[in-house]
Amino acid sequence: MSTAFKDTYPWVIEPMIACGPMRMIALSPLAVAVSRAGGIGFLAAGSDLSDLQDHLEEAARLINHTPVPGAGHDTLPIGVGFLNWGADLDQALEAIRKYVPAAVWFFAPRKNEDLALWTERIREVSAAKTKIWIQVGTVADAIEIARLSKPDVLVVQGIDAGGHGLERGAGIITLLPEVADALQEQGLGHIALVAAGGVVEGRGTAACLALGAAGVVMGTRFLACTEAQIAKGYQDEVIRAKDGGVNTVRSRVYDILRGTTDWPGQYNGRGIINQSFLDATNGEVTEENKTLYMEAMKLGNNGWGLQGRMTTYAGTGVGLVHDIKTAETILEEVRTDAERIQQRLHKPKAQL
């Protein structure tokens, strides 16, 4: 982790681990718990910002009650994630001006040019205290967004990620180094890169650090977290699922069933395969499938499962998630395992 990174987020313990802004799941309790444990917790604002200030007020209350160790007083020591294809800039600015979170995370604009205005205005209302993180999934987007918006951080997301991401892309093992090389060639190598997509434990974290990442983002691992706002049926399915490369799938089926069809065309979502997907022949969702999905919503926790129909967004690393733990325990375990691996790799060969 660079000195500049540490100066910006003084409470963070190396290696830097962030919780992704998972819509409707990563709310104030999870975001604050991750930051309290030495990570960076992102609150998911999503595309509807009507309740954003309520969530930030809750986060501020939680932090006032039990402060984040090492955090300063200039910013609220969490981040906020926006789905830029639908989020309202004026509402965002009002919330940022009032609460000054340490970072904002932009994702999925209608066009990359939109993010330049978001960056400019948020830096303006926060006196540049709120740092700009922008998620990318291709080398071309990384270069274009770096030029247009000059973000503080690029979140480089590989195709293994759960939930929404680009329909086409590369795994983090090749994407991150290629992005780093391309930015260096363009004179943009000073932008910090954070790795996402398939990182759920210490081995993946150590690998990403070896690739040159300043830190990592985890999403799927935090689905099985006591502070996540998530149904038990959803969590149980995350624990049950194995072999994520074949038992999860990228598709628009779940968006169609849920009615979340406003995403730009190049995006879809990765989720655990269930009966809803299996019934969607060639990706076509019938009215019967929609009706059955609506019925499943009335079943509570029983609506999830292999024969269930409820959407279970998760990444290919889901098979490495075995139990539900607190955010603090998750971060401690991932950091310890990553550090152990790094120490082993740095030992002289004779000591291995």
C-alpha positions, 0 to 999 in steps of 0.5 A, spaced: 500 500 500 502 506 497 504 512 502 499 516 499 494 511 500 495 510 507 495 518 508 488 518 505 485 512 509 489 512 515 485 507 519 486 502 514 491 496 515 495 493 510 493 489 506 488 494 504 481 490 503 475 494 501 468 491 501 464 492 494 458 496 494 453 491 493 446 494 492 441 493 498 446 488 502 452 493 503 448 498 507 451 502 513 452 496 518 457 492 513 460 498 511 462 501 518 464 494 520 469 493 515 472 500 516 472 499 523 476 492 522 481 496 518 478 496 511 474 500 507 467 499 507 463 502 501 455 503 502 451 501 496 447 507 494 445 504 487 441 508 482 435 510 487 438 516 492 432 517 495 434 514 502 442 515 501 442 521 507 438 516 511 443 511 510 449 516 511 446 519 518 446 511 520 453 510 519 455 517 522 451 515 528 454 508 528 461 511 528 460 516 533 458 511 538 464 506 536 469 510 532 473 507 527 480 507 530 485 511 527 480 515 522 481 522 522 475 527 523 475 530 516 471 525 512 466 520 514 471 513 514 467 509 509 465 510 501 459 510 497 458 506 491 453 509 485 450 506 479 451 512 475 446 509 469 441 511 474 443 515 480 442 523 480 448 527 481 444 533 484 442 528 490 449 525 490 452 532 491 447 534 497 449 528 501 456 528 499 456 535 501 453 534 508 457 527 510 463 528 506 465 520 505 472 518 504 471 515 497 465 515 492 465 509 487 462 510 480 460 504 476 456 503 469 455 510 466 451 510 460 457 513 457 464 514 460 464 522 459 459 522 464 464 520 470 468 527 468 462 531 471 461 527 477 468 527 478 469 534 478 463 536 482 464 531 487 471 534 488 468 541 488 463 540 494 468 536 498 474 540 497 477 534 494 477 530 501 472 525 498 476 521 493 474 518 486 474 510 485 472 508 478 470 501 476 473 498 470 473 492 466 477 493 460 484 496 458 480 501 453 475 503 459 481 504 464 485 508 459 479 512 457 476 514 464 483 515 467 484 521 461 477 523 462 476 523 470 483 522 473 480 518 478 484 517 485 483 509 484 481 505 478 477 498 481 479 493 476 474 488 476 475 481 472 470 477 469 469 472 475 466 477 479 459 476 482 453 481 481 453 486 475 459 487 471 461 487 463 458 481 459 465 480 456 472 481 459 478 477 462 480 474 469 483 479 474 490 475 473 491 478 466 487 484 466 490 487 472 497 487 469 495 489 462 491 495 465 497 497 469 502 496 463 497 500 458 496 506 464 504 506 465 505 507 457 500 513 457 503 516 463 498 515 467 501 510 472 500 514 478 493 512 479 492 506 484 489 500 482 485 495 486 483 488 484 476 485 484 473 479 481 474 472 484 477 475 491 475 471 497 480 469 501 488 470 503 491 466 497 487 471 492 489 477 496 496 475 496 496 474 488 493 480 486 498 484 491 503 480 487 500 483 480 501 490 483 494 491 486 494 497 491 489 493 495 483 488 493 475 488 493 471 483 496 464 482 495 462 475 495 465 473 501 461 479 505 455 476 503 456 471 508 457 476 513 453 477 520 453 485 518 450 484 511 443 486 510 441 479 506 436 474 507 438 467 510 436 463 504 440 467 500 446 466 505 445 459 505 445 458 498 452 462 498 455 457 503 452 451 499 454 452 492 461 449 490 465 449 483 463 456 482 466 456 475 460 452 472 455 453 478 454 460 477 453 464 470 453 471 467 446 472 464 440 477 463 435 472 466 435 474 473 435 482 471 428 480 467 425 476 472 427 482 477 425 487 473 431 491 473 432 492 466 435 499 466 442 497 465 446 499 459 447 493 454 454 491 455 452 489 463 449 483 465 449 479 472 453 473 475 449 469 479 448 461 482 444 457 477 437 455 479 431 453 476 429 460 474 435 460 469 434 453 467 427 454 465 429 460 461 431 456 454 436 460 450 435 466 455 428 467 453 424 468 460 417 466 459 411 469 462 410 463 466 417 463 469 416 471 471 409 468 475 413 463 478 418 468 480 413 472 483 410 466 487 417 464 490 418 471 492 412 470 497 416 463 500 421 467 504 428 463 505 425 457 502 425 461 495 432 460 494 436 454 493 438 449 487 430 448 485 429 455 488 428 461 483 430 467 487 436 471 484 443 469 488 448 473 485 455 471 487 462 470 484 466 464 481 469 464 488 463 462 492 466 455 493 471 458 497 466 461 502 464 456 507 461 459 513 458 466 516 463 470 520 463 477 522 466 483 518 472 483 523 474 476 523 473 475 515 478 481 515 483 478 520 483 472 517 484 474 510 490 479 512 493 473 516 493 468 510 495 473 505 501 476 509 503 469 511 504 467 503 507 473 502 513 472 507 513 465 505 515 467 498 520 472 500 524 467 504 530 465 501 530 458 497 534 454 502 529 456 507 523 454 503 
